[in-house]
Amino acid sequence: MLRRCCVLCGGLLAACLLLAAAVAPATAQGFLEATRGVPLPGNGPRAYVNIIIDDLVNLDLWTQLVTDCDAFGIKTTLALNTAKTTPDDYARLAKAVAGGHEIANHTRDHVSVAPGGAVKLRYYDAKITAAHAVVDQGKGVLRIMAGDNPQPVAELDLSENGHNQTLKQLVDALNNVRGVVATLGDPYYANIQSRFLLEKDNTDIYFKNGFAPLFVNIPANARYEIEGAKHDIETGLPGFVCRSMVYPFLVSDPASRQVARELGNDCGRVGTAGNAALGAPGGYDLYQIYAVKPRDAFGTNASAPEFAAKVAAFLKKLKEVGGVCCLYSHGPDEFTNEQWRALLPLLAKDKDVAYVTLNDLSTFVRKTAQLRDGKYYLPQSGK
């Protein structure tokens, strides 16, 4: 009986330990009620917030937001993907920049700088038992090889000026090859350049139902997209230096963030998995800055009492933990100009919070905190 009791207690203890591990809150990233941190030092603002709109297609909304923000002395940022930006667009952007607002790098083609499996494909023919794909960067081609004694079934051009410049064009061409079925790893990978497929001499693609992935050379893709956008912005806005990065689809990885650094970006913004508290004991990564949508943080009914209460609680928490982060949105389907106009007075009412551009936010962090091992720490955070 005693032995059975001990076994039972031991089992309960193990279960409790597993449960505790499962519910232990993450402390390194995000912004939750459990987020820990110390207040910002000195007598200046208690928190820093960047208001930012993503994507060229939302230029009209941002232009109106700039006007509305100017009434409160708030400076904003537009994350610009540049491939389709016109001279007229740059003329409008120049007026905002002259007023102290900012244009951030959102890549040239609005594609992920750190995609996963970019293309998924398979080859099947009941008459054979093997097939593989070869990405030959030296010759700029993708070969489909089939048969027990592999023979080329197709050779597709991956060159910069070829017929399959983008992954979408490549997938369409692959689906015209008998026996091949191909798809994008994600619809948002459509405009990634095919020439950045990673060199691979033998990817097994012989499946009746499954798929095999082909991957992208992440540093090469990121460099092309970030460098291209930086050149476009600085050419379109003479005298302006673009120093802020906003990763499309909130996605980055160590390799793409390193490219952003090398190309002169002082910071990078992600989403709700980023860093919100400069005073956090685990440090603050300037290339993974937290951003949340107003609709998700406060709701969309600006006339509701809980809307103002959520704004106040958000700002209160930021000030407690040395908050340095972003409020971002896209077009009016997420948050309209009317909703922004209702939100701005609630933000501006808190005089202990500074509303600045993304680059000014970065400048504050660099001047205030100490850099160690790639992260910034406040002196009083205990690290």
Backbone torsions as a table, in degrees:
resi	resn	phi	psi	omega
1	MET	NA	-44.9	179.1
2	LEU	-62.0	-39.8	-179.6
3	ARG	-64.6	-41.4	179.6
4	ARG	-63.4	-38.3	179.8
5	CYS	-65.4	-41.5	-180.0
6	CYS	-65.1	-41.6	178.5
7	VAL	-62.3	-42.4	179.7
8	LEU	-63.3	-44.6	179.5
9	CYS	-64.2	-40.6	178.3
10	GLY	-61.7	-40.6	178.5
11	GLY	-64.4	-42.0	178.3
12	LEU	-64.0	-40.0	178.8
13	LEU	-62.9	-44.1	179.5
14	ALA	-62.3	-40.8	179.5
15	ALA	-63.7	-41.2	179.6
16	CYS	-64.1	-40.5	179.4
17	LEU	-65.4	-40.5	177.7
18	LEU	-64.5	-41.2	179.1
19	LEU	-63.9	-42.0	179.5
20	ALA	-62.9	-40.3	178.7
21	ALA	-65.6	-35.9	-176.8
22	ALA	-69.2	-32.4	-175.5
23	VAL	-100.4	1.1	179.7
24	ALA	-60.6	126.3	-176.2
25	PRO	-70.8	144.3	173.6
26	ALA	-71.3	138.8	-175.6
27	THR	-113.7	-10.2	-170.5
28	ALA	-85.4	-34.9	-172.1
29	GLN	-138.4	174.7	178.7
30	GLY	83.8	-178.4	178.6
31	PHE	-144.0	102.0	-176.5
32	LEU	-129.1	174.1	175.8
33	GLU	-60.2	-29.2	-178.9
34	ALA	-81.9	-6.3	-179.2
35	THR	-60.0	130.6	-178.7
36	ARG	-106.5	154.4	178.1
37	GLY	171.9	170.4	178.2
38	VAL	-111.9	156.2	179.9
39	PRO	-64.8	159.8	176.6
40	LEU	-66.1	147.8	-178.7
41	PRO	-77.2	166.6	174.1
42	GLY	80.3	-169.2	-176.1
43	ASN	-107.7	11.1	-179.5
44	GLY	-83.8	-161.2	179.3
45	PRO	-55.3	149.4	-179.0
46	ARG	-90.0	-11.2	177.7
47	ALA	-159.4	157.5	178.3
48	TYR	-127.0	130.9	-178.3
49	VAL	-131.5	133.9	173.5
50	ASN	-105.9	128.1	172.9
51	ILE	-96.4	126.1	-170.7
52	ILE	-142.6	138.5	175.1
53	ILE	-111.7	135.7	-179.2
54	ASP	-98.6	138.7	165.0
55	ASP	90.9	137.1	177.0
56	LEU	-54.6	-38.8	-176.0
57	VAL	-60.2	-18.0	-179.7
58	ASN	-102.7	23.4	-179.1
59	LEU	-60.8	-40.5	179.7
60	ASP	-60.0	-45.4	179.7
61	LEU	-63.1	-44.0	-178.6
62	TRP	-65.1	-39.9	-179.4
63	THR	-59.2	-42.1	177.0
64	GLN	-69.1	-37.8	178.1
65	LEU	-62.4	-38.5	177.2
66	VAL	-57.4	-47.0	179.0
67	THR	-60.8	-44.7	-179.3
68	ASP	-66.4	-38.2	180.0
69	CYS	-69.6	-35.8	179.8
70	ASP	-57.5	-30.7	179.8
71	ALA	-64.4	-22.4	-179.3
72	PHE	-110.9	5.2	-177.6
73	GLY	72.2	23.0	-179.1
74	ILE	-95.2	133.9	178.0
75	LYS	-106.5	142.7	-171.5
76	THR	-127.1	176.8	-179.8
77	THR	-134.1	143.1	168.7
78	LEU	-112.2	125.8	174.4
79	ALA	-87.0	111.1	-168.5
80	LEU	-107.1	121.3	165.1
81	ASN	-92.2	128.3	-158.5
82	THR	-101.2	-11.3	-169.3
83	ALA	-56.0	-33.5	-176.3
84	LYS	-112.4	15.1	-180.0
85	THR	-74.2	131.4	-175.3
86	THR	-100.9	165.7	174.7
87	PRO	-56.6	-37.6	177.5
88	ASP	-64.0	-38.0	176.6
89	ASP	-61.7	-44.9	-178.9
90	TYR	-64.8	-32.1	176.4
91	ALA	-63.4	-40.5	177.4
92	ARG	-68.6	-40.0	179.1
93	LEU	-64.4	-37.4	-178.5
94	ALA	-61.7	-38.7	178.8
95	LYS	-63.0	-42.0	179.6
96	ALA	-67.2	-42.4	179.3
97	VAL	-62.3	-39.2	178.2
98	ALA	-62.6	-25.4	178.3
99	GLY	-89.4	7.0	175.3
100	GLY	99.0	4.8	177.8
101	HIS	-88.8	174.9	-167.9
102	GLU	-131.7	148.8	170.2
103	ILE	-112.3	124.6	179.1
104	ALA	-105.5	158.2	-179.5
105	ASN	-78.8	121.0	179.1
106	HIS	-123.3	26.7	-177.4
107	THR	75.1	166.1	179.5
108	ARG	-73.7	-50.7	-171.2
109	ASP	-105.2	10.1	-178.6
110	HIS	55.3	55.7	177.9
111	VAL	-124.1	159.8	177.5
112	SER	-63.7	137.4	175.9
113	VAL	-89.1	-4.9	179.0
114	ALA	-141.7	63.9	-178.4
115	PRO	-72.6	155.4	173.6
116	GLY	-85.0	-136.8	176.2
117	GLY	-60.8	108.6	-169.6
118	ALA	-77.1	-40.1	178.6
119	VAL	-129.4	137.3	174.7
120	LYS	-116.6	131.9	-178.2
121	LEU	-148.4	162.8	175.0
122	ARG	-148.4	160.8	174.7
123	TYR	-134.2	134.3	178.2
124	TYR	-142.8	133.3	173.6
125	ASP	-149.9	117.7	-175.2
126	ALA	-60.9	-16.7	-177.0
127	LYS	-82.6	-12.1	-179.0
128	ILE	-127.5	175.4	-176.7
129	THR	-128.0	7.3	-177.2
130	ALA	-155.1	147.8	173.6
131	ALA	-160.8	146.4	176.8
132	HIS	-147.7	162.5	178.6
133	ALA	-111.0	144.2	178.5
134	VAL	-126.3	121.3	171.7
135	VAL	-97.5	110.1	-177.4
136	ASP	-106.5	96.6	-178.9
137	GLN	-66.9	-33.5	-179.0
138	GLY	-59.8	-41.1	179.8
139	LYS	-100.0	-4.1	176.8
140	GLY	66.5	44.0	-179.0
141	VAL	-139.3	158.3	169.7
142	LEU	-113.9	120.3	179.5
143	ARG	-106.0	139.7	171.0
144	ILE	-105.9	118.2	-177.7
145	MET	-111.9	135.6	-177.1
146	ALA	-139.3	152.6	176.5
147	GLY	106.5	159.0	178.4
148	ASP	-65.4	-31.1	170.3
149	ASN	-110.9	85.0	-163.1
150	PRO	-52.5	130.7	176.4
151	GLN	-124.7	147.0	-179.8
152	PRO	-67.5	127.8	175.3
153	VAL	-95.2	-33.7	179.8
154	ALA	-157.1	152.6	174.8
155	GLU	-135.4	115.9	-173.4
156	LEU	-110.3	134.7	-176.8
157	ASP	-71.9	128.2	176.8
158	LEU	-112.5	10.6	-173.3
159	SER	-70.7	159.9	-175.6
160	GLU	-57.9	-37.1	-176.8
161	ASN	-110.8	19.3	-178.3
162	GLY	-84.2	-168.7	-176.9
163	HIS	-78.7	-15.7	-176.2
164	ASN	-122.3	55.2	-174.3
165	GLN	-63.1	-38.3	-177.3
166	THR	-107.1	162.0	178.3
167	LEU	-63.7	-32.3	177.1
168	LYS	-63.1	-44.1	178.2
169	GLN	-65.1	-37.0	179.4
170	LEU	-66.2	-45.0	179.3
171	VAL	-61.3	-42.5	177.9
172	ASP	-60.3	-42.0	179.3
173	ALA	-66.6	-40.6	178.8
174	LEU	-61.1	-38.9	-178.7
175	ASN	-71.9	-7.1	173.2
176	ASN	-92.8	-0.4	178.4
177	VAL	-93.2	124.8	-178.6
178	ARG	-57.1	129.5	178.3
179	GLY	92.6	-12.5	-177.7
180	VAL	-100.5	137.2	168.3
181	VAL	-125.0	127.6	-177.4
182	ALA	-135.3	152.2	176.9
183	THR	-150.6	157.6	173.8
184	LEU	-71.5	144.7	174.8
185	GLY	-63.9	-27.9	177.1
186	ASP	-155.3	138.6	179.3
187	PRO	-54.5	-29.5	-178.5
188	TYR	-74.5	-4.5	176.7
189	TYR	-85.6	0.6	-170.4
190	ALA	-54.1	-41.3	-173.2
191	ASN	-94.4	6.5	174.0
192	ILE	-66.0	140.3	-178.7
193	GLN	-70.3	127.9	-179.1
194	SER	-61.1	-29.0	-176.8
195	ARG	-65.9	-9.7	179.2
196	PHE	-95.8	8.3	172.3
197	LEU	-58.8	139.5	-174.7
198	LEU	-72.8	134.8	177.5
199	GLU	-53.7	128.8	-179.7
200	LYS	-155.5	126.9	-173.6
201	ASP	-94.0	-11.4	-178.0
202	ASN	-162.7	92.9	173.8
203	THR	-107.2	115.8	179.7
204	ASP	-64.6	121.5	-179.7
205	ILE	-123.7	13.5	-177.3
206	TYR	-83.4	94.9	179.3
207	PHE	-139.1	144.0	174.2
208	LYS	-82.5	-34.7	-177.3
209	ASN	-127.1	-35.3	-175.5
210	GLY	-77.5	-178.4	179.7
211	PHE	-134.1	154.5	171.6
212	ALA	-114.6	141.8	-179.2
213	PRO	-90.7	147.4	165.5
214	LEU	-111.7	139.2	-174.1
215	PHE	-109.4	164.5	-179.4
216	VAL	-104.3	146.4	171.4
217	ASN	-72.4	100.2	-170.5
218	ILE	-62.2	-48.1	178.9
219	PRO	-59.6	-39.8	-179.0
220	ALA	-67.2	-43.9	178.0
221	ASN	-63.3	-45.6	-179.1
222	ALA	-63.8	-41.9	-178.9
223	ARG	-63.6	-44.5	179.1
224	TYR	-60.0	-47.0	-175.6
225	GLU	-70.6	-45.0	-176.7
226	ILE	-73.5	-44.0	179.7
227	GLU	-65.6	-39.9	178.9
228	GLY	-62.6	-44.0	179.5
229	ALA	-66.8	-40.8	178.6
230	LYS	-60.4	-44.0	178.4
231	HIS	-62.4	-44.4	-179.3
232	ASP	-61.3	-46.3	-177.2
233	ILE	-64.6	-46.2	-176.0
234	GLU	-74.0	-24.8	173.5
235	THR	-75.3	-41.4	-179.6
236	GLY	-73.2	-22.7	-179.5
237	LEU	-125.9	76.4	-177.4
238	PRO	-53.6	132.0	179.6
239	GLY	92.8	-16.5	178.4
240	PHE	-89.7	135.5	176.9
241	VAL	-111.5	120.4	-178.3
242	CYS	-85.9	117.8	-174.6
243	ARG	-125.7	4.7	-177.7
244	SER	-119.5	139.2	-179.1
245	MET	-114.8	134.0	173.4
246	VAL	-122.5	112.3	-174.2
247	TYR	-74.3	124.0	177.0
248	PRO	-57.9	139.7	178.5
249	PHE	61.2	18.5	173.8
250	LEU	65.9	19.2	-171.8
251	VAL	-109.2	130.1	172.0
252	SER	-151.2	169.6	173.6
253	ASP	-146.2	174.0	-177.1
254	PRO	-55.0	-38.4	-177.4
255	ALA	-68.0	-44.1	-179.8
256	SER	-70.7	-33.4	176.4
257	ARG	-67.9	-35.8	176.8
258	GLN	-64.5	-40.7	176.8
259	VAL	-61.3	-43.0	178.5
260	ALA	-58.2	-42.2	177.4
261	ARG	-62.1	-48.7	-176.0
262	GLU	-61.4	-28.1	-178.5
263	LEU	-90.7	11.8	171.5
264	GLY	91.6	13.4	176.0
265	ASN	-83.1	131.5	-178.2
266	ASP	-86.3	-12.9	-175.8
267	CYS	-161.6	166.9	177.1
268	GLY	-146.2	136.4	-178.6
269	ARG	-106.4	134.7	175.1
270	VAL	-113.3	-131.5	180.0
271	GLY	-129.8	-138.1	-174.2
272	THR	-76.7	-3.7	173.5
273	ALA	-90.1	2.8	-176.6
274	GLY	-85.2	-171.4	-178.0
275	ASN	-95.6	127.0	-177.6
276	ALA	-112.8	-22.7	-172.7
277	ALA	-114.9	108.8	175.9
278	LEU	-64.6	-27.1	-179.9
279	GLY	-85.2	7.8	-178.2
280	ALA	-67.3	142.1	-178.9
281	PRO	-65.0	-24.1	-179.4
282	GLY	-84.6	1.1	179.1
283	GLY	89.5	170.8	-173.5
284	TYR	-128.8	123.3	-179.6
285	ASP	-96.6	112.4	-177.5
286	LEU	-68.0	-12.9	179.4
287	TYR	-101.6	9.9	173.4
288	GLN	-140.9	65.0	-176.4
289	ILE	-82.1	134.0	-179.7
290	TYR	-67.0	141.5	173.5
291	ALA	-145.3	140.7	178.4
292	VAL	-134.3	148.9	178.1
293	LYS	-81.1	138.1	177.8
294	PRO	-55.6	-37.6	-179.0
295	ARG	-63.6	-32.0	179.6
296	ASP	-80.6	-32.8	-177.7
297	ALA	-83.0	-35.6	-171.3
298	PHE	-122.8	-15.7	-173.1
299	GLY	94.6	-175.1	-177.0
300	THR	-116.4	-10.9	179.9
301	ASN	-91.6	89.2	-174.0
302	ALA	-66.7	-17.3	-179.7
303	SER	-86.8	-9.5	-179.3
304	ALA	-76.1	140.9	180.0
305	PRO	-56.8	-35.9	-177.5
306	GLU	-68.3	-22.0	177.9
307	PHE	-62.3	-53.7	179.4
308	ALA	-62.9	-36.7	-179.8
309	ALA	-65.8	-39.0	178.8
310	LYS	-68.3	-37.4	176.6
311	VAL	-62.1	-47.5	-179.3
312	ALA	-61.6	-41.6	-179.5
313	ALA	-67.1	-38.7	177.9
314	PHE	-60.8	-48.8	-179.0
315	LEU	-67.0	-37.4	178.4
316	LYS	-60.8	-45.6	179.9
317	LYS	-65.0	-41.5	177.8
318	LEU	-56.5	-45.1	-177.4
319	LYS	-66.7	-29.9	-179.3
320	GLU	-70.9	-30.8	-172.0
321	VAL	-113.1	13.6	-177.4
322	GLY	67.9	49.9	-172.7
323	GLY	-68.2	132.9	175.6
324	VAL	-140.7	104.3	-171.0
325	CYS	-159.2	-171.7	-175.1
326	CYS	-128.2	148.4	163.9
327	LEU	-109.1	122.8	-175.9
328	TYR	-132.9	158.2	175.2
329	SER	-156.2	174.4	175.4
330	HIS	-108.9	-118.6	-175.8
331	GLY	-91.8	-171.5	-177.0
332	PRO	-65.8	-15.1	175.3
333	ASP	-69.4	-18.9	176.6
334	GLU	-100.8	-45.4	-178.0
335	PHE	-158.3	118.7	-174.0
336	THR	-83.0	167.0	173.7
337	ASN	-60.4	-35.8	177.9
338	GLU	-63.8	-40.0	177.6
339	GLN	-68.5	-39.1	174.8
340	TRP	-61.7	-41.1	179.7
341	ARG	-63.4	-31.3	176.1
342	ALA	-75.3	-32.5	-178.1
343	LEU	-77.2	-38.7	-172.7
344	LEU	-55.6	-45.2	179.0
345	PRO	-61.9	-33.5	179.1
346	LEU	-68.3	-36.1	176.1
347	LEU	-71.2	-48.6	-175.0
348	ALA	-65.7	-22.9	-178.8
349	LYS	-63.5	-28.6	178.8
350	ASP	-86.0	100.2	-175.9
351	LYS	-75.6	-4.6	178.7
352	ASP	-91.6	2.5	179.0
353	VAL	-116.0	131.2	177.5
354	ALA	-97.0	133.2	179.7
355	TYR	-111.1	107.8	-167.0
356	VAL	-131.6	171.3	174.3
357	THR	-70.2	164.8	179.3
358	LEU	-62.7	-38.3	178.9
359	ASN	-69.2	-37.8	176.8
360	ASP	-66.2	-34.8	175.1
361	LEU	-61.3	-44.9	178.4
362	SER	-62.4	-43.3	-179.9
363	THR	-60.2	-41.3	178.5
364	PHE	-60.9	-45.6	-178.9
365	VAL	-60.6	-45.7	-177.3
366	ARG	-65.0	-33.6	-179.4
367	LYS	-80.0	-26.1	-170.0
368	THR	-97.9	-37.7	-172.4
369	ALA	-105.7	167.4	-179.1
370	GLN	-102.7	132.0	-179.0
371	LEU	-88.5	124.4	175.8
372	ARG	-143.5	123.7	176.2
373	ASP	54.4	40.4	174.4
374	GLY	85.0	-1.6	178.8
375	LYS	-126.8	158.1	-179.8
376	TYR	-104.0	137.8	-178.7
377	TYR	-128.3	137.7	170.6
378	LEU	-75.2	143.4	-178.4
379	PRO	-56.2	-35.5	-175.6
380	GLN	-89.5	5.6	-178.3
381	SER	-77.3	-9.0	174.8
382	GLY	89.0	8.1	179.9
383	LYS	-113.9	NA	NA
